[in-house]
């Protein structure tokens, strides 16, 4: 379980955070809608929370 989390699921979660961050930054740099940037940054915060929870579960599972 720990290897599945740390090998596959955690990198996917971190990549999702990076993609949403880049989309938000690109939207802001191009002068896009502030509402879209705000939604993307809120999504980024949610995805960061999910990634941290997955990381903590993986650390917990490795210790067992």
Long-range contacts (C-beta under 8 A, 24 or more apart in sequence): 1-61, 2-58, 2-61, 2-62, 2-64, 5-54, 5-57, 5-58, 5-61, 6-58, 6-62, 9-54, 9-58, 10-51, 10-54, 10-55, 10-58, 13-47, 13-50, 13-51, 13-54, 14-51, 16-47, 16-51, 17-44, 17-47, 17-48, 17-51, 20-44, 20-47
